[in-house]
Amino acid sequence: MGTRLLVSILLTMVLVASPALPVRAQPAGPSAPTADQAQPLPAPPVPPQAPNIGPIPIFVPAFLITVIALYLSAGPFTAVAQNVVSPALRASSVTMLLFVAHVFGDSHSTFDVGFLADKLGGLQAALLITSPTLLVVAAIIAATGLRSVRPDMEAMEDEWAKRPAHPAGAAGQA
């Protein structure tokens, strides 16, 4: 998982930091000589150039790979959130996971990036600062939390195993 996060950070940095591809000017053709000028040597042939279509051919695949790499961890983290609580609380666990992720993540991110962009003079600089930095912070927090997954899962399984087993028909009888 660390490799995917590193790849997504690097791709984000490339996407944010890369300026648009420059348009190359075509050299002017030879001008017609006047009577008092000597004949100039013919210019070497200019190889045909592909039309400049901008950064789209680079941006779209890189953006796709970045988004896929960023979201690859969502499934395993949801599974971990369900495996460390008793089965009766799994839906609540995923609900809290999504709520906390949105409160600490995307609920204020547009304001924060916009504020930084205004202070720094451009969106590119704000994204270059926030994206890699916050992805590294998130990776450190995730790695810290993943250390306790196995003991938490074992504690939940031990607690669940201690519960008394109820016969199939005994739930409705009192």
N, C-alpha and C positions, 0 to 999 in steps of 0.2 A: 504494500500500500504506500510506502514511503517513496518508491520509485515513481508511481503514478502521480503523486503529489508534486514531486520535483519536476517531472515532465510538464505538468500543467502550469507550474509557476514559471518555468522557462518559456513556455509558449505564450503565456500571458505577457511576460516582459517583452518578448519579440513583437507581439501584436500591438502592444501599447507604444513601444518605443520606435517602431518602424514608420518613417515618414512616407508619404506617397512617392511613387516612383517618378523621377524627373522626366520631363519630355525633352528629347534631344532635338535640337534644331538641325534641319537639313542644310548642308553647305550650299551656298549659292552657286549656280552654274556659271560658266565662263561668260564674261561680258563681251560684246562685240567690239573688236579693236577699231580704233579710229585710224585715219590715214597716216598720222605721224607716229603711231605706236607700232612696235614690232609685233609680229604674231606671237602670242603666248603659247607655251606648250599646252597641249590638251591635259585637262585634269584627269587623274586616275579615276577609273569607274568606282562609284560608290555602291557598295553592296546594298541590296534592298533590306530595309529594316521592317521588322514586324510592327504593326501599329501598337502604340502604347495604350493599354486598356486599364492602367492603374493597378492598385494593389489587390484588386478583387481575387485574381487567381491564387494569390498567396494567402490572403486573409481568410477566405471561406474554408479551405481545408484545415488551416491552423486553428481557426475558431472552433470548428467541429471537433477536432481532436482534443482541444482544451476543455470544451464543455463535457465531452464524454469522460475524460480523465477526472474532472472535478466531481461528476456525479457517480462515478464507479464506487465511491465509498458509502453512498447513501444506503444501499441494500445491506451491506455488512453491519453498519452502525445501527440500523433498525433491528436487525436480527439480534445484535448484542443487547439492545434495549429490551427486547422481549425475553431473552434468555436469562436475565439477571433478576427477574421478578417472578412471582408466582403466576401460574396460568390465569388466575382470576383477574390479575391486574395488567395483563399484557396490552389490552386496548388503551387503558389509561396511560401506560408507559409510552406508547407510541404517540398518543395525543400530547403528552407533556414534552416529548422530544421535539415534535414539530412546532409546538408553541414557543418553546425556549429558543429553537433555532431561528424562528422568524422574528422574535422580539430582539434577540441579540444580533441578528444578521441583517436581513433585508428591510426591516421596518424603518430604519433610519439611514440606511446606506446611501440612498440617493441624495439626501440632505448633506451628509458628511462629505461625499465626493464633490458635490456642487460647491460647498463651502470652501473646501481645499482648492478647487479649481479657480474660484474667485480670488483667493488669497495668493495663489501661485501664478496666476495669469494664464492658465490653460488646463483643459481637461486631460490632455496627454500626461502632463506632469503629475496631476492628482492621481490618476489611475496607476501610473508607474510607481508611486509611493505607496498607495494603499493596497493594491492587489497582491503583490508579492509579500509585503510585510504581513498582512493579515492572514495570508495562506500559511506562512511559516508559523505564525502564532497559533493558528488553528491546528497545525500538524503537531506542534509541541504539546498543546493541551490534550489532543487526542491520544498521543503516545503516552502521556502521563496517566490518563484515564484507563487506557488499555492494559496497564500493568495489573489492575485489580479485577479484571474480568473473570479469570479462572477461579480465584477464591470466592468471588461473589456468586458465580454460577453454582459452585459446589455448595456454598452455604444455602442457596435457594433450594437446591435439590434435596439437601439434608432436611431442611425445614418442611418441605413438601412431603417427604417420605415419612415424617413423624406424624403426619395428620392421620386420624383414624379413617379407615376405609368404611364407606357406607354401602350397605347392600343396595342393589338396583331398585328394589321396590320399597325400601324403608324411607325414602325421602318424603313421600306423601303421607305416611302413617305417623301418628303421634300418640 
